[in-house]
């Protein structure tokens, strides 16, 4: 389920910003539950861009977790590297991150 709302230039800009970010959520053996989804939604509303990590004891791969959480939060997977992934969701009321314009 690849979502083409972001251009490659915008995705690259978001990856650059995310490189400086700390991981704020970890997915472990508890998996992906409603509580985690709500916390991710709250963080996306405040920050627009967040970094998450899948622990070794999780039953998810980073790609699986990224896609499931993105689907449930209507956010976009910016990148998946190893056990970490980055999600982005525009805050329509109060945009924080200025993206390069798409053509």
Backbone as a ProteinNet text record, in pm:
[ID]
protein_1_A
[PRIMARY]
XXXXXXXXXXXXXXXXXXXXXXXXXXXXXXXXXXXXXXXXXXXXXXXXXXXXXXXXXXXXXXXXXXXXXXXXXXXXXXXXXXXXXXXXXXXXXXXXXXXXXXX
[TERTIARY]
84.1	0	88.6	139.2	224.6	137.7	156.8	74.2	159.8	120.7	206.1	169.4	134.8	104	231.4	340.6	467.6	550.5	613.5	706.7	839.2	927.1	1057.2	1137.2	1120.6	1190	1139	1007.6	948.6	990.4	989.5	1029.9	1175.5	1260.8	1402.7	1418.2	1339.5	1344.7	1303.1	1197.1	1150.6	1252.6	1318.1	1422.4	1535.6	1571.7	1677.7	1642.1	1517.8	1471.1	1469	1417	1401.8	1536	1641	1773.6	1817.9	1770.2	1811.1	1716.5	1609.5	1507.4	1543.4	1497.1	1507	1388.1	1407.3	1297.5	1206.1	1076.2	987.6	893.2	878.5	794.4	867.7	841.4	897.6	784	791.8	692.4	760.1	708.5	766.7	669	677.2	592.2	445	415	276	212.3	295.8	245	183.2	90.9	26.4	-116	-143.7	-277.2	-337.7	-462	-532.8	-461.7	-403.2	-331.5	-212.2	-134.8	-19.6	-66.8	-171.9	-223.7	-263.3	-329.6	-370.7	-249.4	-148.3	-26.3	44.9	48.5	110.5	31.7	-101.5	-184.5	-157.3	-149.7	-122.3	14.4	114.9	250.1	254.5	185.7	183	114.7	9.8	-59.9	34.4	114.2	205.7	329.4	383.9	514.8	513	411.7	398.4	492.8	611.6	711.7	763.6	753.5	801.3	880.2	968.5	1050.6	1013.4	996.2	959.8	1058.1	1059.3	1151	1078.5	1110.3	1055	1162.6	1126.7	1221	1232.5	1341.5	1365.6	1254.6	1189.1	1085.5	948.7	941.5	814	788.6	658.8	626	618.9	644.9	640.2	780.1	791.5	910.9	887.2	990.7	974.7	879.5	890.9	804.2	657.6	632	494.1	435.2	513.8	466.3	441.1	533.1	519.4	391.2	366.3	248.7	118.4	118.1	-4	-35.7	67	44.1	6.5	72.7	40	-105.9	-150.3	-288.9	-386.9	-356.1	-447.6	-448	-339.1	-331.5	-347.1	-367	-375.5	-252.8	-136.4	-10.3	66.9	183.2	265.2	395.6	436.8	567.7	670.6	759.4	863.4	980.3	1022.1	1130.5	1130.5	1191	1213	1359.2	1433.8	1575.1	1599.6	1636.6	1661.9	1538.4	1553.4	1440.1	1364.6	1409	1344.5	1263	1161.5	1084.9	1033.5	1001.9	959.7	821.8	732.5	597.9	577.3	495.5	463.8	314.4	258.2	118.3	103.5	59.5	37.6	-67.8	-41.1	-142.1	-213.6	-339.9	-407.1	-435.2	-456.4	-485.1	-359.2	-248.5	-128	-3.6	18.4	133.7	264	355	482	596.3	596.5	708.4	675.1	762	745.6	807.8	724.1	774.3	806.7	904.8	926.7	797.2	766.8	643.1	650.5	537.4	533.6	500.6	548.7	529.7	387
-118.6	0	125	159.3	277.6	398	501.4	619.9	730.8	783.7	880.3	1025	1057.3	1195.4	1280.3	1218.7	1290.4	1268.4	1374.1	1359.3	1308.4	1261.4	1213.1	1327.5	1448.6	1564.8	1595.2	1587.9	1611.8	1501.9	1378.7	1265.2	1282.2	1324.3	1346.3	1456.9	1563.2	1673.5	1623	1543.4	1488.1	1391.8	1312.1	1220.9	1300.2	1411.6	1496	1552.5	1597.4	1650.4	1538.4	1422	1309.3	1256.9	1276.8	1226.5	1284.2	1402.5	1466.4	1431.1	1360.2	1331.2	1208.9	1210.1	1092.9	1000.7	872.7	775.9	799.6	819.7	848.1	733.1	634.1	518.5	391.6	285.7	154.6	53.9	-34.3	-140.4	-269.4	-327	-449	-563.5	-653.5	-772.8	-738.5	-618.9	-575	-544.3	-527.1	-503.4	-365.2	-357.3	-230.9	-235.6	-152.1	-151.3	-10.5	1.6	129.8	240	204.4	301.9	359.6	271.1	315.6	404.6	362.7	440.5	580.5	589.5	720.4	807.3	747.5	822	870.5	784.1	821.4	936.6	926.9	1035.3	1168.1	1164.1	1286	1344.2	1257.1	1302.8	1359.5	1294.9	1344.9	1481.8	1499.9	1628.8	1739.4	1708.2	1807.9	1831	1722.1	1729.8	1711.4	1645.1	1606.7	1494.1	1489.7	1391.1	1320.7	1187.4	1113	990.1	947.4	829.5	721.3	599.8	486.7	372.8	278.5	166.2	37.9	-68.7	-200.5	-278.1	-325.8	-401.8	-545.7	-612.1	-750.2	-845.8	-814.6	-906.8	-881.4	-790.1	-763.8	-869.7	-896.4	-991.1	-920.7	-790.8	-712.7	-686.8	-677.3	-616.5	-465.6	-387.7	-241.8	-200.8	-264.5	-230.8	-262.1	-378.2	-415.6	-318	-286.7	-195	-57.2	-9.8	122.1	129	27.5	30.5	17.5	-65.7	-81.6	47.3	106	229.6	343.5	352	456.5	443.9	321.4	299.8	341.7	305.9	335	482.7	554.2	696.5	787.3	727.5	803.4	893.3	836.9	909.3	843.2	898	843.1	788	673.5	618	696.2	766.5	843.1	752.2	670.1	576.2	466	354.2	242.2	203.4	208.8	168	76.6	-47.7	-142.3	-157	-131.8	-147.5	-16.9	91.2	221.5	263.6	345.5	402.6	540	616.8	755.2	772.4	836.1	865.6	1015.8	1059.3	1201	1216.8	1318.2	1353.2	1503.4	1569.2	1714.5	1750	1852.8	1906.9	2016.9	1993.6	2091.5	2224.8	2221.9	2346	2428.2	2359.6	2429.2	2362.1	2375.6	2306.5	2354.3	2259.6	2290.2	2285.2	2178.1	2154.5	2209.6	2290.9	2348.1	2250.8	2192.2	2097.2	2169.2	2117.1	2170.7	2154.3	2248.6	2242	2127.3	2057.9	1953.8	2021.4	1960.9	2021.7	2005.9
0	0	0	-116.2	-125.2	-158.4	-80.7	-88.8	-149.8	-264.6	-333.6	-307	-185.2	-154.1	-144.1	-103.8	-92.6	-218.7	-268.1	-379.7	-323.6	-410.4	-362.5	-300.5	-353.7	-297.7	-156.2	-137.4	-5	92.7	44.8	128.3	171.8	79	110.9	215.6	202.7	300	438.4	443.3	571.5	631.3	546.1	595.6	659.8	596.4	650.5	787.3	801.8	930.2	1034.7	995	1088.7	1137.8	1059.9	1098.3	1232.9	1266	1391	1506.6	1478.3	1578.8	1662.5	1787.2	1874	1845.9	1872.2	1864.4	1984.2	1960.8	2074.1	2108.3	2019.7	2051.4	2014.8	2093.3	2064	2059.1	1961	1949.3	1994.6	2102.1	2157	2150.2	2249.4	2245.1	2263.8	2316.9	2328.4	2193.6	2092.8	1957.9	1940	1846.1	1810.5	1865.1	1965.1	2025.1	2017.7	2061.1	2052.6	2129.8	2242.8	2324.5	2247.3	2184.7	2105	1989.5	1920.1	1806.8	1853.4	1968.3	2020.2	2053.9	2113.9	2147.2	2019.9	1918.2	1790.7	1726.4	1728.9	1673.8	1745	1877.8	1955.3	1918.7	1907.6	1874	1732.2	1638	1500.3	1493.6	1573.8	1574.6	1623.1	1723.3	1780.1	1694.1	1636.1	1570.3	1418.9	1366.6	1225.3	1182.4	1240.3	1198.6	1323.1	1325.4	1442.3	1399.5	1489.3	1463.5	1564.9	1516	1600.8	1577.6	1672.2	1661.4	1698.2	1627.6	1657	1733.1	1851.6	1934.1	1884	1923.9	1880.4	1923.6	2037.8	2087.6	2024.4	1927.8	1860.6	1754.1	1729.5	1621.9	1486.4	1483.4	1359.8	1306.1	1173.7	1115.1	1118.4	1099.9	1097.8	985.3	869	755.4	787.6	846	881.9	983.7	1086.3	1189.6	1129.5	1045.7	983.7	901.8	821	733.4	812.3	916.1	996.1	1073.1	1136.1	1212.5	1118.1	1002.6	904.4	859.9	835	791.9	901.3	1025.5	1136.2	1176.4	1145.2	1182.5	1060.7	942	816.5	798.1	831.8	814.2	700.7	670	562.3	615.9	561.6	595.2	513.8	582.6	513.8	480.6	576.9	551.3	656.8	618.4	709.6	693.7	804.3	801.2	920.3	892.4	1001.1	1087.6	1218.6	1310.9	1332.2	1264.7	1285	1164.1	1192.1	1081.9	1120	1016.2	1033.8	971.2	1046.6	997.7	991.4	894.2	878.2	856.5	919.1	894.2	910.8	805.3	807.1	911.3	990.7	1081.5	1003.9	961.4	874.6	945	1076.1	1148.8	1173.8	1199.4	1244.9	1186.8	1055	992.8	1054.8	1077.5	1142	1041.3	960.5	869.4	730.5	678.8	543.7	443.9	359.3	260	130.5	53.8	-81.1	-161.5	-247	-325.8	-426.1	-443.1	-546.2	-678.6	-785.7	-918.1	-965.2
[MASK]
+++++++++++++++++++++++++++++++++++++++++++++++++++++++++++++++++++++++++++++++++++++++++++++++++++++++

